[in-house]
């Protein structure tokens, strides 16, 4: 039997068939397209891809947690909420 090793281990690690792998990629592609339509962007920083959004409310509404350093996160809190 001929074969090759599939090395992607994150997205399809728990898939047991090619059909389930394809479904996972299609589901992920739909999500990425929706995120793009909502204004999310991919940036390369320190040789890593990060996903950003200029509007922290939209970012939070999607359930994402910011990885910004704490001092940068604090600058996003409006003054009226601090008092």
N, C-alpha and C positions, 0 to 999 in steps of 0.2 A: 504494500500500500504506500502511495506517495503522500506527502503531507508537508505543511509548513507551520511554524509556530506563530500564533497570534500574540503580540506583545502588549497591546493596549490593556491595561489592568484596572482602570477606574470605572469607566462608563459601562463596560460590558462584562465585568468580572463575574457577575452572577448569572449571566445568560448561558443557556444550555443548547440553544439551536441558532442557526444562522438567521432564521426568521425572527427570533426574539432579539437578536443583536440588531437586525435591521429596524425593528420596531423602536428599539431604544434610541438609535441614531435619528430616526424620523421624529420621535417625540422631542428629542433634544434640539433638533433643527427648528421645529415649530416654536419652541420656547425662545431660542436665540433670535429668531425673526421677530417675535413679539417684543422681546426686550429692545431690539434695535428700533422698532417702530415707536417705542415709548421713550427713546432718547438715550438709552445706555450705549456706551462706547467701550472699545477695547483699547488699552494703552499698554505699551511695553515700558516697564520700569525695572531697572536692575536685572535685566535679562529674564523677567517674568511678565506674563500677561496678567493685567488686572482689569476688572470691569468697573467702570466709573459712571456716575451720573451727576450732572451739575446741580440737580434739585434734590436735596437731602430728604425731602418729604416723599418724593416718588421712590427714592432708594429705600427708605424705611417702609413705605407702604407695600413694597414687594417682599418684605421680611428679611432683607439683607442687613447684616451688621457691619458697620464701617470698621475698617482696619487702620484708619488714620491714627497717628499718635494722639494721645489724650489732649495735649495742648491745642491741637488743630480742631478736634471735635468740640472743645469748649467754645471756640470762637463762633461756632454755628448756632449756639443757644442765644435767642433774642434776649435783650436786656430785660424786657418786661417779664419774662419767665423766671429770671434769676431772683427778682425781688420778692 
